[in-house]
Amino acid sequence: MLVTVPDGQREVSDVDGRDVRPSWRAETSAFPLDDELVVYDADSGRSYVLNPTAACIWELCDGLHSLPAIAQQLCVAFAIPYERALDDVRELIDDFHAAGLLAAQ
């Protein structure tokens, strides 16, 4: 899958060429807390407090958005360069998977 970056000058594809669309596990729930988001995993009993950037990424892990699409949303929301946003998205998605918060792909 190719996605045109906000500056319109080049395109980027997912690392392995798949259209990865992360989604939350059914056993997780999220609750706002001031400007953060608390994600609770009912299976493990663990809670995670997400800052605004991580919360934005979490909310877009709905199974509908690809990693490049999530990164584009970060560019708009936080006025950051696309490459940085994509790196942040990939890193946080890996963290969410390691914590067992996302459904298997």
Stockholm file with secondary structure:
# STOCKHOLM 1.0

chainA/1-105         MLVTVPDGQREVSDVDGRDVRPSWRAETSAFPLDDELVVYDADSGRSYVLNPTAACIWELCDGLHSLPAIAQQLCVAFAIPYERALDDVRELIDDFHAAGLLAAQ
#=GR chainA/1-105 SS CEEECTTSSCEEECTTSCCCCCBBCTTEEEEEETTEEEEEETTTTEEEEECHHHHHHHHTTBTTCCHHHHHHHHHHHHCCCHHHHHHHHHHHHHHHHHTTCBCCC
#=GC SS_cons         CEEECTTSSCEEECTTSCCCCCBBCTTEEEEEETTEEEEEETTTTEEEEECHHHHHHHHTTBTTCCHHHHHHHHHHHHCCCHHHHHHHHHHHHHHHHHTTCBCCC
//
